[in-house]
Amino acid sequence: MNVFRLTGDLSHLAAIIILLLKIWKTRSCAGISGKSQILFALVFTTRYLDLLMSFISLYNTTMKVIYIACAYATVYLIYVKFKATYDGNHDTFRAEFLVVPVGGLAFLVNHDFSPLEIMWTFSIYLESVSILPQLFMISKTGEAETITTHYLFFLGLYRALYLINWIWRFYFEGFFDMIAIVAGIVQTILYCDFFYLYVTKVLKGKKLSLPA
């Protein structure tokens, strides 16, 4: 494992922990898109079905279990534990407009037409757009809490680092996965505007807002 993949994994884990701590410590899920979190839970569930069939390493298995557990814990906190604080009026992005096309694309464009491979491909495609409900929610409310922007920053950093990881693996291992790379590029592009605002506003102590 190269340093870019490791730091990418750690950035991803940091994002998840920041979000969980934010919800738990404030006893509120205000400003958090439950729809995005459901999509992420679906991403991890369909991507890590191989947990039931193979063992790669203790690190690999541990991280997969943590991702799945944290994803469902977040959904539980939003829709059950702190349901009264969930802002459903602003979390109105039509998630089915993402899931259905992505599902169709996974059937049409994949490495191998088998159930496990289609599910993995579906998770890759879906992850690239799962943040859209969250960004849409911020654009509707006009701003985001600082802790929420930190969560989004580390989530975007994870994807950017994974892109570098794919480049590293291509040059030093001869490994190339077009599906993962294209999906990663799409996801990183979605974060570009946010990254700019994060650097120019949040790091200077200002509140972040996205254009409607």
Secondary structure, 3 states (H helix, E strand, C coil): CCHHHHHHHHHHHHHHHHHHHHHHHHCCCCCCCHHHHHHHHHHHHHHCHHHHCCCCCHHHHHHHHHHHHHHHHHHHHHHHHCHHHCCCCCCCCCCHHHHHHHHHHHHHCCCCCCHHHHHHHHHHHHHHHCCHHHHHHHHHHCCECHHHHHHHHHHHHHHHHHHHHHHHHHHHHCCCCHHHHHHHHHHHHHHHHHHHHHHHCHHHCCCECCCC
